[in-house]
Amino acid sequence: MKDYAMTIHYDERSKYKDRAKRTDHQNAPARIRVKTILVGVLVLSCILLLTFITIYKNLNGQNILTAIKEISPVAVFICIVLIFGYSFFEGLNMHRALRLAGYRINIFRCWKYAIAGFFYSGITPSSSGGQPMQIYYMYEDGISVSDGLFAVIMQLFGHIGTIVVLGLAGLAAMHGDIVQATGHLRGLIVLGITLNFLYFLFLLVILFTKRGINIVSTVLIAIVSRVSRKGSGKPADRIIAVLEQYRGIFEIVKKDRHIIWKVLLTGLVQWACLFGIQAAVYTGLGLSGFGIVKIIFLQAVIQISVGFLPVPGSAGLSEGMAFLLYQLMYPLNLLGEGVLLGRCFSMYFVIILYGIIILLIYIIRRYKQ
């Protein structure tokens, strides 16, 4: 077989296209087991317990249960509506992409993919498990892996693009207060914005520039070819197979380039739902004076500063950053309660609820089979 020690150019890769066109059955994601879900829930429960203990120790004896009892029932209802709205709009973006790919699919099925993504993102480091599991669930419903990849990338495009905009807007609008509150941790905000912006540019290249895909593939193949064992070329073949799927994504996007604005606007509404939960908690505790736009900006800065760190659901780190920034909006006697309730309604309780839904879906599917 040809020695892969030398750089492989685009015109030399045509011989591998047949291998890139393997069937979806061969490229199918691994089957998930109930054991994986249960282990994830157990890990998250332990993190949840440790987070509660840490926050409680920082409250200097304040009564969290009293705060939960005092929050308005209307605010609790709004939080529930907003979190389901967050996953619904994520499903809407995937539904839009799959319709463009030629699937006549129900919006509620795409909502299921969003729920699965939220759950697995919450229990895996750096939210790395959400998108692969979404592709798996799509594959189980008869959607090809490449089209599922397209739907996930379009959703990520809107998701990452809008959080970068919100994070930058928040940092610009409240720069002085944020820098003073975060102190030496402000470097995390800059790093988070930088990494998310680079990620957004990468998705932009994949979706809208064919030349960019070719450049990325050439560089990756050249690097892998130099380090592959015995020059077998198998790693290069695998990269080519994946990148050919990305080229197929580019062809789908050409059908409707206006989808970029639709996805970004939907992503903006999606984040507004998630960040609006903290606004509901704030008003539900009987507080006022800090506008909802500022609350959304603070949430965006927190999300973009710790969301890339390798811990499940950014557990602990989000609370730590929130303690620093929420001093701008909460009085000290309600700071701990505001952080804890906001995090529970936007992450921990939701993951438990979505985990139950995922288990029910699995049981129903197995029963039907």
C-alpha positions as CSV (number, residue, x, y, z in Angstrom):
1,M,0.0,0.0,0.0
2,K,1.1,3.5,-0.7
3,D,3.5,5.0,1.9
4,Y,1.7,7.7,3.8
5,A,4.8,9.4,5.1
6,M,4.4,12.2,2.5
7,T,1.6,14.8,2.5
8,I,-1.4,13.7,0.7
9,H,-3.0,16.4,-1.5
10,Y,-6.7,16.6,-2.4
11,D,-6.3,15.2,-5.9
12,E,-4.5,12.1,-4.5
13,R,-7.4,11.3,-2.2
14,S,-10.0,10.5,-4.8
15,K,-9.1,6.8,-4.6
16,Y,-10.5,6.7,-1.1
17,K,-13.9,8.1,-1.8
18,D,-15.4,4.6,-2.2
19,R,-14.4,3.9,1.4
20,A,-16.0,7.2,2.5
21,K,-19.3,6.0,1.1
22,R,-19.8,3.1,3.5
23,T,-23.3,2.3,4.6
24,D,-24.9,3.9,7.6
25,H,-25.2,0.5,9.1
26,Q,-21.4,0.2,9.1
27,N,-21.0,3.7,10.6
28,A,-23.9,3.3,13.0
29,P,-23.3,4.6,16.6
30,A,-22.9,2.1,19.3
31,R,-26.1,1.0,21.1
32,I,-26.7,2.7,24.4
33,R,-27.5,0.7,27.5
34,V,-29.6,1.4,30.5
35,K,-26.5,0.9,32.6
36,T,-24.9,3.9,31.0
37,I,-27.9,6.1,31.9
38,L,-28.0,4.9,35.5
39,V,-24.3,5.4,36.0
40,G,-24.7,9.0,34.6
41,V,-27.5,9.7,37.0
42,L,-25.5,8.3,39.9
43,V,-22.5,10.5,39.0
44,L,-24.6,13.6,38.7
45,S,-26.4,12.9,42.0
46,C,-23.0,12.7,43.8
47,I,-21.9,16.0,42.2
48,L,-25.3,17.5,43.0
49,L,-24.9,16.5,46.7
50,L,-21.4,17.9,46.9
51,T,-22.5,21.1,45.3
52,F,-25.4,21.5,47.7
53,I,-23.0,20.9,50.7
54,T,-20.5,23.4,49.4
55,I,-23.1,26.1,48.8
56,Y,-24.7,25.4,52.2
57,K,-21.4,25.9,53.9
58,N,-21.0,29.3,52.2
59,L,-24.5,30.4,53.4
60,N,-23.4,30.8,57.0
61,G,-26.4,28.9,58.3
62,Q,-29.1,30.5,56.1
63,N,-32.1,28.3,55.6
64,I,-32.4,27.1,52.0
65,L,-35.7,25.3,52.7
66,T,-37.2,28.5,53.8
67,A,-36.2,30.1,50.5
68,I,-37.8,27.3,48.5
69,K,-41.0,27.7,50.5
70,E,-41.0,31.5,50.0
71,I,-40.5,31.5,46.2
72,S,-43.7,32.2,44.3
73,P,-45.5,29.2,42.8
74,V,-46.0,31.2,39.7
75,A,-42.3,31.6,39.4
76,V,-41.8,27.9,39.7
77,F,-44.4,27.3,36.9
78,I,-42.6,29.8,34.7
79,C,-39.3,28.1,35.3
80,I,-40.8,24.7,34.2
81,V,-42.3,26.3,31.1
82,L,-39.0,28.0,30.2
83,I,-36.8,24.9,30.5
84,F,-39.2,22.9,28.3
85,G,-39.1,25.9,25.9
86,Y,-35.3,25.7,25.8
87,S,-35.3,22.1,24.7
88,F,-38.3,22.7,22.3
89,F,-36.4,25.4,20.4
90,E,-33.3,23.2,20.2
91,G,-35.6,20.5,18.7
92,L,-37.0,23.2,16.3
93,N,-33.6,23.9,14.9
94,M,-32.9,20.2,14.3
95,H,-36.4,19.8,12.8
96,R,-35.6,22.6,10.4
97,A,-32.4,21.0,9.3
98,L,-33.9,17.5,8.9
99,R,-36.7,19.0,6.8
100,L,-34.2,20.6,4.5
101,A,-32.4,17.2,4.2
102,G,-35.7,15.8,2.9
103,Y,-37.2,14.1,6.0
104,R,-40.9,14.6,6.8
105,I,-40.5,14.4,10.5
106,N,-42.6,15.4,13.4
107,I,-41.5,18.3,15.6
108,F,-42.1,16.3,18.8
109,R,-39.7,13.6,17.7
110,C,-37.0,16.3,17.3
111,W,-38.0,17.6,20.8
112,K,-37.1,14.1,22.0
113,Y,-33.6,14.4,20.5
114,A,-33.2,17.8,22.3
115,I,-34.2,16.2,25.6
116,A,-31.7,13.4,25.1
117,G,-29.0,16.0,24.2
118,F,-29.6,18.0,27.4
119,F,-29.5,15.0,29.6
120,Y,-26.3,13.5,28.2
121,S,-24.6,16.9,28.0
122,G,-25.3,17.4,31.7
123,I,-23.7,14.1,32.8
124,T,-20.6,14.1,30.6
125,P,-17.4,16.2,30.7
126,S,-17.6,19.5,28.7
127,S,-21.1,18.4,27.5
128,S,-19.4,16.0,25.1
129,G,-22.1,13.3,25.2
130,G,-25.1,15.2,24.1
131,Q,-24.5,15.5,20.3
132,P,-23.4,11.8,19.8
133,M,-26.5,10.6,21.6
134,Q,-28.7,12.8,19.5
135,I,-27.3,11.2,16.4
136,Y,-27.8,7.8,17.9
137,Y,-31.5,8.5,18.6
138,M,-32.0,9.8,15.1
139,Y,-30.3,6.7,13.7
140,E,-32.7,4.6,15.7
141,D,-35.6,6.5,14.1
142,G,-34.3,5.8,10.6
143,I,-32.3,9.0,9.9
144,S,-29.0,8.4,8.3
145,V,-25.8,9.2,10.3
146,S,-24.7,11.9,7.9
147,D,-28.1,13.7,8.0
148,G,-28.2,13.4,11.8
149,L,-24.7,15.0,11.8
150,F,-26.1,17.8,9.7
151,A,-29.0,18.5,12.1
152,V,-26.7,18.5,15.1
153,I,-24.2,20.8,13.4
154,M,-26.9,23.3,12.4
155,Q,-28.2,23.3,16.0
156,L,-24.7,23.8,17.3
157,F,-24.2,26.6,14.9
158,G,-27.1,28.6,16.3
159,H,-26.3,27.5,19.9
160,I,-22.6,28.6,19.8
161,G,-23.1,31.7,17.6
162,T,-25.7,33.3,19.8
163,I,-23.9,32.5,23.1
164,V,-20.8,34.3,21.7
165,V,-22.9,37.3,20.8
166,L,-24.7,37.4,24.2
167,G,-21.4,36.9,26.1
168,L,-19.7,39.7,24.2
169,A,-22.7,42.0,24.7
170,G,-22.8,41.2,28.4
171,L,-19.1,41.9,28.8
172,A,-19.4,45.1,26.9
173,A,-22.5,46.4,28.7
174,M,-21.3,45.5,32.2
175,H,-17.6,45.4,31.8
176,G,-16.6,47.4,34.9
177,D,-18.9,45.5,37.2
178,I,-18.0,42.1,35.8
179,V,-14.2,42.7,36.0
180,Q,-14.5,44.0,39.6
181,A,-16.7,41.0,40.7
182,T,-14.6,38.3,39.1
183,G,-11.2,39.5,39.9
184,H,-8.4,37.1,38.8
185,L,-11.0,34.8,37.3
186,R,-11.8,37.2,34.5
187,G,-9.3,35.3,32.4
188,L,-11.8,32.5,32.2
189,I,-14.3,34.8,30.5
190,V,-11.8,35.9,27.9
191,L,-10.7,32.3,27.3
192,G,-14.3,31.0,27.1
193,I,-15.2,33.7,24.6
194,T,-12.1,33.0,22.5
195,L,-12.7,29.2,22.4
196,N,-16.4,29.5,21.6
197,F,-15.7,32.1,18.9
198,L,-13.1,29.7,17.3
199,Y,-15.6,26.9,17.5
200,F,-18.2,29.0,15.8
201,L,-15.8,29.9,13.0
202,F,-15.0,26.2,12.5
203,L,-18.7,25.4,12.2
204,L,-19.1,28.3,9.8
205,V,-16.3,26.9,7.6
206,I,-17.9,23.4,7.6
207,L,-21.3,24.7,6.7
208,F,-20.7,27.4,4.2
209,T,-17.2,27.1,2.5
210,K,-16.2,24.0,0.5
211,R,-12.6,25.2,0.2
212,G,-12.4,25.4,4.0
213,I,-13.3,21.7,4.3
214,N,-10.6,20.8,1.8
215,I,-8.0,22.8,3.7
216,V,-9.0,21.2,7.0
217,S,-8.9,17.7,5.5
218,T,-5.6,18.2,3.8
219,V,-4.0,19.4,7.1
220,L,-5.5,16.6,9.2
221,I,-4.5,13.9,6.7
222,A,-1.0,15.2,6.4
223,I,-0.6,15.1,10.2
224,V,-2.1,11.7,10.8
225,S,-0.2,10.2,7.8
226,R,3.1,11.2,9.3
227,V,2.4,9.6,12.7
228,S,0.3,6.5,11.6
229,R,2.0,3.2,12.3
230,K,3.6,1.2,9.5
231,G,2.2,3.7,7.0
232,S,-1.0,1.6,6.7
233,G,-3.1,4.6,5.8
234,K,-6.1,3.4,7.9
235,P,-6.3,6.6,10.0
236,A,-6.3,8.7,6.8
237,D,-9.0,6.6,5.3
238,R,-11.1,7.1,8.4
239,I,-10.6,10.9,8.3
240,I,-11.5,11.0,4.6
241,A,-14.7,9.0,5.3
242,V,-15.8,11.6,8.0
243,L,-14.9,14.6,5.9
244,E,-16.8,13.3,2.9
245,Q,-19.9,13.4,5.2
246,Y,-19.1,17.1,5.9
247,R,-19.0,17.8,2.1
248,G,-22.4,16.3,1.9
249,I,-23.6,18.8,4.6
250,F,-22.3,21.6,2.5
251,E,-24.5,20.4,-0.5
252,I,-27.6,20.4,1.7
253,V,-27.0,23.9,3.0
254,K,-26.8,25.2,-0.5
255,K,-30.5,24.4,-0.9
256,D,-31.5,27.2,1.5
257,R,-28.7,29.6,2.7
258,H,-31.3,31.6,4.6
259,I,-31.4,28.8,7.2
260,I,-28.4,30.5,8.9
261,W,-30.5,33.4,10.1
262,K,-33.4,31.2,11.1
263,V,-31.1,29.0,13.2
264,L,-29.4,31.9,14.8
265,L,-32.6,33.6,15.8
266,T,-34.0,30.4,17.2
267,G,-30.8,29.9,19.1
268,L,-31.2,33.4,20.6
269,V,-34.8,32.5,21.8
270,Q,-33.4,29.2,23.1
271,W,-30.8,30.9,25.3
272,A,-33.4,33.5,26.4
273,C,-35.6,30.7,27.7
274,L,-32.7,29.2,29.7
275,F,-31.4,32.5,31.1
276,G,-34.9,33.6,31.8
277,I,-35.1,31.0,34.5
278,Q,-32.8,33.0,36.8
279,A,-35.0,36.1,36.1
280,A,-38.1,34.1,37.2
281,V,-36.2,33.0,40.4
282,Y,-35.2,36.6,41.1
283,T,-38.7,38.0,40.8
284,G,-40.1,34.9,42.6
285,L,-38.1,35.8,45.7
286,G,-39.8,39.2,45.7
287,L,-36.9,41.2,44.3
288,S,-36.9,43.9,41.7
289,G,-34.6,46.6,40.3
290,F,-32.3,44.5,38.2
291,G,-33.6,44.2,34.6
292,I,-34.1,41.0,32.8
293,V,-31.7,42.0,30.1
294,K,-28.9,42.4,32.6
295,I,-29.8,39.0,34.2
296,I,-29.6,37.4,30.7
297,F,-26.2,39.1,30.1
298,L,-24.8,37.8,33.5
299,Q,-26.0,34.3,32.7
300,A,-24.3,34.4,29.3
301,V,-21.0,35.5,30.8
302,I,-21.2,32.6,33.3
303,Q,-22.1,30.1,30.6
304,I,-19.4,31.1,28.2
305,S,-16.7,31.3,31.0
306,V,-17.1,27.8,32.4
307,G,-19.1,25.8,29.8
308,F,-15.9,24.5,28.1
309,L,-14.3,23.2,31.2
310,P,-14.1,19.3,31.5
311,V,-16.6,18.7,34.3
312,P,-20.1,17.2,33.9
313,G,-22.6,20.1,33.3
314,S,-19.9,22.5,34.7
315,A,-21.1,21.4,38.1
316,G,-19.6,23.5,40.9
317,L,-17.8,25.9,38.6
318,S,-21.0,27.6,37.4
319,E,-22.1,28.0,41.0
320,G,-18.7,29.5,41.9
321,M,-18.8,32.0,39.1
322,A,-22.5,32.8,39.9
323,F,-21.5,33.6,43.5
324,L,-19.2,36.3,42.2
325,L,-21.5,37.8,39.6
326,Y,-24.8,37.5,41.3
327,Q,-23.5,39.9,44.0
328,L,-24.4,42.6,41.5
329,M,-28.1,41.6,41.6
330,Y,-28.9,39.8,44.8
331,P,-28.6,41.1,48.4
332,L,-26.1,39.1,50.4
333,N,-28.8,37.4,52.5
334,L,-30.4,35.9,49.4
335,L,-27.3,35.3,47.3
336,G,-26.9,31.6,48.1
337,E,-30.6,30.9,47.7
338,G,-30.7,32.6,44.3
339,V,-27.7,30.7,43.0
340,L,-29.0,27.4,44.3
341,L,-32.6,27.7,43.1
342,G,-31.5,29.1,39.7
343,R,-29.1,26.2,39.1
344,C,-31.6,23.6,40.3
345,F,-34.4,24.8,38.0
346,S,-32.1,25.2,35.0
347,M,-29.9,22.1,35.4
348,Y,-30.1,19.6,38.2
349,F,-33.9,19.0,38.6
350,V,-34.2,19.2,34.8
351,I,-31.6,16.5,34.2
352,I,-33.4,14.2,36.7
353,L,-36.7,14.9,34.9
354,Y,-35.2,14.3,31.5
355,G,-33.5,11.2,32.7
356,I,-36.8,9.8,33.7
357,I,-38.2,10.7,30.3
358,I,-35.3,9.0,28.5
359,L,-35.9,5.8,30.6
360,L,-39.6,5.8,29.7
361,I,-38.8,6.2,26.0
362,Y,-36.4,3.3,26.3
363,I,-38.9,1.1,28.1
364,I,-41.7,1.9,25.6
365,R,-39.4,1.2,22.7
366,R,-38.3,-2.2,24.2
367,Y,-42.0,-3.0,24.9
368,K,-42.9,-2.3,21.3
369,Q,-40.1,-4.5,20.0
